[in-house]
Amino acid sequence: FFRRNIVRPLLSLALTAVLEAMSLAEVVLTARVYSSCIAHALSTEKEEIMGLLLGDTEWITQEVAFRTLVWSVVLLPRSERKTNRVEIEPEALVKATATAEELSVAMKRRVRVIGWYHSHPHITPVPSHVDLRTQGDLQNLDGGWIGLIFGVFNCSRSFVNHVQLHAFQSEPSGPSLPPSGVAPGAISLDNIPLPEFLTSSFAHVQVPISVVPEAEVFGEIEVLNPLHSPLTDLVSLQKLFLQEERTLFEEKLAGCAPLQQMFASTVYQKFLCRALQGHAMPLSCLLETGRRTLAARLAQLTLQEAQLQQELRRRQSLLPTATAIASASASASASA
């Protein structure tokens, strides 16, 4: 009880204070995390998506700085579908914390919730005043907390789709000053959003980011827990889609007339067909292609193993002859 309720909170507060005094030099993502986040961001073109990042902080030697390492993600369902807003539910943080604890036990190293990510479809990945305020509030709990924004569905003049990634933190910039006639805490006048510099009390700090193989993060190739498998994220994404639509469908059915229920059922069946065609079937083809690639690689490695075993047996058969020749030479030299 003493360790869980007193020692751990004090250590967490001490670590947060130290991190706030230091500076975040870099964010490092594994290639698997980058791929999972991109797949999640590209899953919808009309609404923003979000998730939580799992990893840890690491001190940089001979520098008064640290870097954030991210090697796993938790995909979060959307409580509300909005084109320009996402929210982090308290239950989501609890779930992500439990997942981090399971990974800590499986990987035998500390894993914690270290940040969040969301998408900006059709706009640049620049954090809004809401993003900065959310990041600032969470960063007060952990100085290493990082925010990622994926700008997706942005086409150039040559109709080439670009995916942009932006890592950021927030720093206090003083109290916000609403214009005259607006009460403190008001967000808009006549339902028109106020400019960022009038509503945000946090400044934007861009953080360098790099994507590396997992071997560079862990130092060696480790046997990872199934929770850390890339396939888990892809399957979780499909379950996430189904969960969101199922929840929305059940809400529409509650208290509706029979004709409205029929319409809701038709919309839900349309979603299932679209999900099957646009998500499940491509995923199945991707996994089948991966299986064939791995099977071909396995056959190649098996052939190489057989060749190496044959070469090893050949050299072992020559070893007694070489030993006999060396012994005869040694005897002849001794006799001379």
C-alpha positions in Angstrom: 0.0 0.0 0.0 2.8 2.4 1.0 4.7 1.8 -2.3 1.7 2.0 -4.5 -0.1 5.0 -3.0 2.8 7.1 -1.7 6.2 6.2 -3.1 5.1 5.8 -6.8 3.1 9.1 -6.9 6.1 10.9 -5.3 8.5 9.4 -7.8 6.2 10.3 -10.7 6.0 13.9 -9.5 9.8 14.1 -9.1 10.3 12.7 -12.6 7.8 15.2 -14.0 9.6 18.1 -12.3 12.9 17.0 -13.7 11.5 16.6 -17.2 10.0 20.1 -17.0 13.4 21.4 -16.1 15.0 19.6 -19.1 14.2 20.0 -22.8 12.8 17.5 -25.2 15.3 17.1 -28.0 13.7 14.5 -30.2 10.8 12.2 -30.7 11.6 8.7 -32.1 8.9 6.5 -33.6 9.3 2.9 -34.6 8.4 2.1 -38.2 5.5 -0.1 -36.9 4.0 2.8 -34.9 4.3 5.1 -37.9 2.5 2.6 -40.2 -0.3 2.0 -37.7 -0.9 5.7 -37.2 -0.9 6.3 -40.9 -3.4 3.4 -41.5 -5.6 4.9 -38.7 -5.4 8.4 -40.1 -6.3 7.3 -43.7 -9.3 5.3 -42.4 -11.7 8.3 -42.7 -11.6 11.4 -44.9 -14.4 13.4 -43.2 -13.6 13.2 -39.5 -10.6 13.4 -37.3 -9.3 10.3 -35.5 -7.1 9.9 -32.5 -5.1 7.5 -30.4 -2.6 7.3 -27.6 1.2 6.6 -27.8 3.0 4.2 -25.5 6.7 4.3 -24.8 9.2 5.9 -22.5 11.7 8.8 -22.2 15.4 8.4 -22.5 18.2 10.7 -21.3 20.7 11.9 -23.9 24.2 11.5 -22.6 26.4 14.6 -22.2 23.4 16.9 -22.9 20.8 18.5 -20.6 18.0 17.0 -22.7 16.0 13.8 -23.2 14.1 12.2 -26.0 10.8 10.4 -26.2 10.7 6.9 -27.6 7.4 5.6 -29.0 7.0 1.9 -29.8 3.3 1.1 -29.5 -0.1 2.7 -29.9 -3.7 2.4 -28.5 -6.4 3.1 -31.1 -9.3 5.0 -29.5 -13.0 5.0 -30.7 -14.5 8.4 -31.5 -17.1 9.4 -28.9 -18.2 12.2 -31.3 -17.6 12.4 -35.0 -16.5 15.9 -35.8 -14.5 17.3 -38.8 -12.4 19.6 -36.6 -12.4 18.2 -33.1 -11.3 15.1 -31.1 -11.6 14.5 -27.4 -9.7 12.2 -25.0 -12.0 10.4 -22.6 -10.8 9.5 -19.1 -11.8 5.9 -19.7 -9.4 5.9 -22.7 -6.5 6.9 -20.5 -7.3 4.2 -18.0 -7.5 1.6 -20.8 -4.2 2.8 -22.3 -2.5 2.7 -18.9 -3.6 -0.9 -18.4 -2.3 -1.8 -21.8 1.0 -0.1 -20.9 1.3 -2.1 -17.7 0.7 -5.4 -19.6 3.4 -4.4 -22.1 5.8 -3.6 -19.2 5.4 -7.1 -17.8 5.7 -8.7 -21.3 8.7 -6.7 -22.4 10.4 -6.5 -19.0 10.9 -2.8 -19.4 9.0 0.3 -18.4 6.2 1.3 -20.7 3.8 4.2 -20.1 1.4 6.5 -21.9 3.7 9.1 -23.4 1.6 11.1 -25.8 -1.3 11.3 -28.2 -1.9 11.6 -31.9 -4.8 12.7 -34.2 -5.4 13.5 -37.8 -6.0 16.7 -39.8 -7.8 15.6 -43.0 -7.6 18.1 -45.9 -5.7 20.6 -43.8 -2.1 21.2 -42.7 -0.8 19.5 -39.6 -0.5 22.7 -37.6 -1.9 22.5 -34.0 -5.0 24.6 -33.3 -5.5 26.5 -30.1 -7.6 23.6 -28.8 -4.7 21.2 -29.6 -2.3 23.4 -27.8 -4.5 23.7 -24.8 -5.1 19.9 -24.7 -1.3 19.3 -25.1 -0.5 21.9 -22.4 -2.9 20.3 -19.9 -1.6 16.8 -20.4 2.0 18.1 -20.5 1.6 19.5 -17.0 1.2 15.9 -15.8 4.2 14.6 -17.7 7.0 16.8 -19.2 7.8 14.2 -21.8 4.2 14.1 -23.2 4.2 14.6 -26.9 1.6 15.4 -29.5 1.6 14.1 -33.1 -0.6 15.4 -36.0 -0.9 13.5 -39.3 -2.0 15.7 -42.2 -3.7 13.4 -44.7 -5.7 13.6 -47.9 -3.8 16.7 -49.0 -3.2 16.6 -52.8 -0.7 18.7 -54.7 -1.3 20.3 -58.0 0.0 17.1 -59.7 -2.8 15.2 -57.8 -0.3 13.3 -55.6 -1.5 12.6 -52.1 0.9 13.8 -49.4 1.1 12.6 -45.8 2.6 15.1 -43.4 3.7 14.4 -39.8 4.2 17.1 -37.2 5.4 16.6 -33.6 4.8 19.4 -31.0 4.6 20.4 -27.4 3.1 23.5 -25.7 4.6 26.1 -23.4 2.7 28.7 -21.4 2.5 32.1 -23.1 0.6 34.0 -20.5 -3.1 34.4 -19.9 -5.4 34.8 -22.9 -7.0 38.2 -23.4 -10.5 38.0 -24.9 -11.7 41.0 -26.8 -13.9 43.6 -25.2 -17.5 42.5 -24.7 -16.5 38.8 -24.4 -16.7 37.3 -20.9 -13.6 35.4 -19.6 -13.8 31.8 -20.8 -16.0 32.6 -23.8 -14.9 30.8 -26.9 -16.9 32.6 -29.6 -19.0 35.6 -30.6 -22.2 34.6 -32.3 -20.9 31.0 -32.6 -17.9 32.2 -34.7 -14.6 30.8 -33.4 -12.2 33.4 -32.2 -8.7 33.6 -33.6 -6.0 31.5 -32.0 -4.1 34.3 -30.5 -7.2 35.5 -28.6 -8.1 32.1 -27.1 -4.9 30.2 -26.5 -2.7 30.7 -23.6 -0.1 28.2 -24.9 2.6 28.6 -27.4 3.5 26.1 -30.1 6.9 24.3 -29.8 7.9 22.1 -32.8 9.9 19.0 -31.9 12.2 17.1 -34.3 10.9 13.7 -35.2 12.5 10.6 -36.7 11.2 7.1 -37.7 13.6 4.2 -37.1 13.4 0.4 -37.2 12.5 -1.3 -33.9 16.1 -2.7 -33.6 17.4 0.8 -33.1 15.1 1.4 -30.2 15.5 -1.9 -28.4 19.1 -2.4 -29.2 18.5 -5.9 -30.4 15.6 -7.9 -32.0 13.4 -9.1 -29.2 10.6 -11.6 -29.1 7.7 -9.2 -28.7 4.4 -9.9 -27.0 1.3 -10.4 -29.2 0.1 -7.1 -27.8 3.0 -5.5 -29.6 2.4 -7.2 -33.0 1.8 -5.1 -36.1 -1.1 -7.5 -37.0 -2.8 -6.6 -33.7 -3.1 -2.9 -34.7 -4.6 -3.8 -38.1 -7.2 -6.1 -36.5 -7.9 -3.6 -33.7 -8.6 -1.0 -36.4 -11.3 -3.1 -38.0 -12.8 -3.9 -34.6 -12.8 -0.1 -33.9 -14.7 0.7 -37.0 -17.3 -2.0 -36.2 -17.6 -0.8 -32.6 -18.2 2.8 -33.6 -20.9 2.0 -36.2 -22.6 -0.5 -33.9 -22.8 2.1 -31.1 -24.2 4.6 -33.5 -26.7 2.1 -34.9 -28.0 1.1 -31.4 -28.4 4.8 -30.5 -30.5 5.4 -33.7 -32.7 2.4 -32.9 -33.6 3.6 -29.4 -37.0 5.1 -29.4 -37.4 5.3 -33.2 -40.4 4.5 -35.2 -40.4 1.3 -37.3 -39.7 3.2 -40.5 -36.8 5.0 -39.0 -35.5 1.6 -37.6 -35.6 0.2 -41.1 -33.7 3.1 -42.5 -31.1 2.8 -39.7 -30.7 -0.9 -40.4 -30.2 -0.2 -44.1 -27.5 2.4 -43.3 -25.8 -0.1 -41.0 -25.9 -2.8 -43.7 -24.4 -0.4 -46.2 -21.6 0.3 -43.8 -20.9 -3.4 -43.3 -20.7 -3.9 -47.1 -18.5 -0.8 -47.5 -16.2 -2.0 -44.6 -16.0 -5.4 -46.1 -15.0 -4.0 -49.5 -12.8 -1.1 -48.4 -11.2 -2.6 -45.3 -11.5 -6.3 -44.7 -10.9 -7.5 -48.2 -7.8 -5.3 -48.8 -6.5 -6.4 -45.4 -7.0 -10.0 -46.3 -5.1 -9.5 -49.6 -2.3 -7.7 -47.7 -2.0 -10.5 -45.3 -2.1 -13.1 -48.0 0.6 -11.2 -49.9 2.7 -11.1 -46.7 2.2 -14.8 -46.1 3.4 -15.6 -49.6 6.4 -13.3 -49.2 7.3 -14.9 -45.9 6.8 -18.4 -47.4 9.2 -17.6 -50.2 11.7 -16.2 -47.8 11.4 -19.3 -45.6 12.0 -21.5 -48.6 15.1 -19.4 -49.5 16.4 -19.6 -45.9 15.7 -23.4 -45.8 17.8 -23.9 -49.0 20.6 -21.8 -47.6 20.5 -23.8 -44.3 20.8 -27.0 -46.3 23.7 -25.7 -48.3 25.5 -24.5 -45.1 24.9 -27.9 -43.4 26.4 -29.7 -46.5 29.4 -27.4 -46.4 29.8 -28.0 -42.7 29.7 -31.7 -43.1 32.3 -31.5 -46.0 34.7 -29.5 -43.8 34.2 -31.8 -40.9 35.1 -34.8 -43.1 38.3 -33.0 -44.1 39.2 -32.2 -40.5 40.7 -35.7 -39.6 42.8 -35.7 -42.7 44.1 -32.2 -42.0 44.8 -33.2 -38.4 46.7 -36.3 -39.5 48.8 -34.2 -41.9 49.6 -31.7 -39.3 50.6 -34.4 -36.8 52.9 -36.1 -39.4 54.5 -32.8 -40.2 55.1 -32.2 -36.5 56.6 -35.7 -36.0 58.9 -35.2 -39.0 60.1 -31.9 -37.7 60.8 -33.4 -34.3 62.7 -36.3 -35.8 64.8 -33.9 -37.8 
